[in-house]
Amino acid sequence: MSEQSQNQYHHLIDDQCQLIPGLTNFIRQSGLGQSHNSYNIVSIIGSQNSGKSTLLNRVFGTNFQMLSGSSRTQTTKGIWVSRDKEQNILILDVEGSNSRQRGKAEKGSEFYERSTALFALAFSQILIINCNSLNLGHESEYSIIKIIMEMNIRLFRSDQVKQMLIIIRDFNDEVDNFKEVTESIRNEIYGIWGEIQKPPEFANVQPEQIFKIDFFTSSHFQYQRQKFESDMVQLRDRFINPGNPFNLFKGYNYNTNIPIEALEDLATTLWDTIQKNEDLNLPNQKLQASQVRCLKIKDQAIDLINQDLQKLKQDAESNYLTNFNERAQNIVTRSLHHYDTESQYYVEKIKLEMRKVLNDELKTALYPIFNQQITSLQQNIKNELKNNLDALDSRNTSFIKYMDDLSFIRQQIKQVILQGLHQSLPFNEYKVDWEITKIDSQLSKVLEEIINNAREIQFVKYINSQEKTIKNSIDNLISNCFDTLDLEFWTTIRSGFNQILKENETRIRDQISQFFDHSRVDKEMNNIIHQSHQFLQDDIQKKIRELSYYLLKRFKRTFLKDEKGLTRKWKELEEPVIQQLFLDSRKSIEDILQEFTRFKVSPPQSHQFSARMSNMFSSEIVGRAQMNDEVRQAKQSLDFSSEDFSVLLDTSQINKIKQQFIDESEEEYNQVLRQRNTSFNTNVPKWMWVVLVFFMYDDVLRWMANPLLLYPIILLGSFIGLCVATGYQSIPKVLFQQIFGQLTTLLGPLLLKIK
Ligand SMILES: Nc1nc2c(ncn2[C@@H]2O[C@H](COP(=O)(O)OP(=O)(O)OP(=O)(O)O)[C@@H](O)[C@H]2O)c(=O)[nH]1
């Protein structure tokens, strides 16, 4: 065949029983690619050199090679495909039967003839059986029809009645009666139908239920050439003119056609099945071809978006993508759109099944990228939380403001999670498979953990600072009580401590109950109260180590000072009075010391808790019998008796401190006595003062000339004058007495020694 004519044909099956790929290409190149399922297929079978190619070329405008001159060699080998010059009709020219050249083929000529004829019957809508009027009635002419009928029983699940057009060539209507001839052939065929072995279910089936047989006669090719050509034109009209009452495609259901681009798959499947000599089931074969095609279209639809998918993957690996859903949607939509467009003419069921497969594959391909996106989202959330918390920490705000800001941040991040999930979910239908609810709760869990952690840290800081405040107040209370030791020591401590707790508890409760639940607040308050009680114990224990110092200090204040706090004038007091004063003071201190045998502050309850308990005790509703364990315990703690107080100082420690105090207080007493009995200025004779003034006066005048002495004296004089003028003359008097008294104490003994 020349190169030019090669383009108008496709050699579908060669003479070695091989199906040659390229039918789809041929369909495209011959301009049938867009005909979808509105096309027809016409095949021709018949004896070798019976003028098949000649007929096809005349009727369909094809250019099949014809035998020229007197050569009787075979021109058509295997099956060749061409198309009608105008219409969407594919034409199959099948190698002639009774081929002498095929005798040596591998599986034999009979197998080959049967296979190609069966293929032509199964593949096409109209099978032309080319007969010569001269051969009619010959066994060889009917053998092919017999074979087709037999084989067609195996095609009984065909989707349409098979249409056969028997063309009787070289028909001479002057000699032969068309009606008689065709009736005779029809009877012959029905006779064959009766002869062939059929499965039981075909026993009562009439051949016309399976075959539609039409006849056409053509005039003698050589002797009635003009008429022959006119017959060919008429025959063409039956194929192409829908208005022709003998139109051969009338009533054909094009929906049973698979799309033309799947024909190659169908041809391959059919030929394989025929070659394996398996049962044919045309609708199934068509479904199979549809399946193969839909699978290919599905693969194309994946290939189409593969590059974008890879790009999305790369981008998602390096960053969180705010437009992930849009990009994923675009990928899926584009892929499905391609699939829908390309598969629209295929069997609905198969089309939908494969669409689901495509959808699943797209979802599966997107899932790891989605996972990456969620990992980035989680990281983003953590980073954003960290930045927000760092900023909040750096603002150094109050506890309440911090907690308010924290809950604002929590709300904000919740929004970020919602938005992130929205941005990462391309379709709502993916929600379940991609476990969005689970991811949402995981991300929320991460958020809650970080927020709770920050809350707890801030809470601990707050509690610590509050405990510090309480501790300072307790420190002050204890210091004051030790500075002013008296028999009311424990009462003062208890009421002071109670007051501190009450004030702080109200404040702390108010603040923390805005952010923590009732039981947590109660628990923390009890801890604070317990801790405060511990502070109190520790503070008192610490001070107790210096108890001797505080007792002596207290003793001095009672013994050395009068009720107004002024230093006693010992010289004005008689010794027995002083002794009595000493003994009284000592006794009171010894009494105070006895107070330190036990720690007399019971572990307190939360004020609000106690108040609740008290209310409950006073309530008549709660009878003793109804009192539950909690109430009973609380009541016991309120009834704390002195027996329960812990030991502070044992008897030996008390005795030791007492002894030390007695020694030190006696030393003080003796010193007072010495002071009383030692009078420097009264023991000095008056004449001695006169002599002293006589020898000193000129020196005094000389000292006065020195400004370092004169100015302090003037300043001192002015100060005394100012105090007198403003009515505070007692100030210089007291100062003078103090200074003079000290000087006398220091210098008196020295001067006495000199004397
Ligand atoms: N008597 C007669 N001869 C014809 C007719 N049509 C064609 N021929 C001749 O028959 C010979 C074979 O024609 P082809 O058209 O090549 O026959 P064919 O059946 O395609 O041949 P193969 O493909 O080799 O089987 C040629 O010499 C034609 O001129 C016809 O209607 N009657």
The ligand as a MOL file (V3000), in Angstrom:
LIG
                    3D

  0  0  0     0  0            999 V3000
M  V30 BEGIN CTAB
M  V30 COUNTS 32 34 0 0 0
M  V30 BEGIN ATOM
M  V30 1 N -18.0580 -10.7330 -11.6320 0
M  V30 2 C -17.8110 -9.7330 -10.8160 0
M  V30 3 N -16.6080 -9.3660 -10.6240 0
M  V30 4 C -16.3740 -8.3310 -9.8000 0
M  V30 5 C -17.4140 -7.6560 -9.1420 0
M  V30 6 N -16.8670 -6.6880 -8.4020 0
M  V30 7 C -15.5660 -6.7600 -8.5940 0
M  V30 8 N -15.2400 -7.7390 -9.4200 0
M  V30 9 C -13.9230 -8.1380 -9.8110 0
M  V30 10 O -13.4600 -9.1480 -8.9070 0
M  V30 11 C -12.0880 -9.0340 -8.6940 0
M  V30 12 C -11.7540 -8.9960 -7.2360 0
M  V30 13 O -12.2190 -7.7960 -6.7100 0
M  V30 14 P -11.8900 -7.2980 -5.2260 0
M  V30 15 O -12.7870 -6.1680 -5.0080 0
M  V30 16 O -10.4490 -7.0870 -5.1170 0
M  V30 17 O -12.3130 -8.5650 -4.4440 0
M  V30 18 P -12.0900 -8.8450 -2.9640 0
M  V30 19 O -13.1780 -9.7360 -2.5110 0
M  V30 20 O -11.9330 -7.5990 -2.2260 0
M  V30 21 O -10.7320 -9.6450 -2.8820 0
M  V30 22 P -9.9400 -10.1390 -1.6360 0
M  V30 23 O -9.8610 -8.9720 -0.7290 0
M  V30 24 O -8.5860 -10.5390 -2.1880 0
M  V30 25 O -10.6770 -11.2620 -1.0770 0
M  V30 26 C -11.6250 -7.8090 -9.4500 0
M  V30 27 O -10.9980 -8.2030 -10.6550 0
M  V30 28 C -12.8920 -7.0710 -9.7500 0
M  V30 29 O -12.8500 -6.3780 -10.9870 0
M  V30 30 C -18.7160 -8.0800 -9.3780 0
M  V30 31 O -19.7140 -7.5540 -8.8680 0
M  V30 32 N -18.8860 -9.1360 -10.2580 0
M  V30 END ATOM
M  V30 BEGIN BOND
M  V30 1 1 1 2
M  V30 2 2 2 3
M  V30 3 1 2 32
M  V30 4 1 3 4
M  V30 5 2 4 5
M  V30 6 1 4 8
M  V30 7 1 5 6
M  V30 8 1 5 30
M  V30 9 2 6 7
M  V30 10 1 7 8
M  V30 11 1 8 9
M  V30 12 1 9 10
M  V30 13 1 9 28
M  V30 14 1 10 11
M  V30 15 1 11 12
M  V30 16 1 11 26
M  V30 17 1 12 13
M  V30 18 1 13 14
M  V30 19 2 14 15
M  V30 20 1 14 16
M  V30 21 1 14 17
M  V30 22 1 17 18
M  V30 23 2 18 19
M  V30 24 1 18 20
M  V30 25 1 18 21
M  V30 26 1 21 22
M  V30 27 2 22 23
M  V30 28 1 22 24
M  V30 29 1 22 25
M  V30 30 1 26 27
M  V30 31 1 26 28
M  V30 32 1 28 29
M  V30 33 2 30 31
M  V30 34 1 30 32
M  V30 END BOND
M  V30 END CTAB
M  END
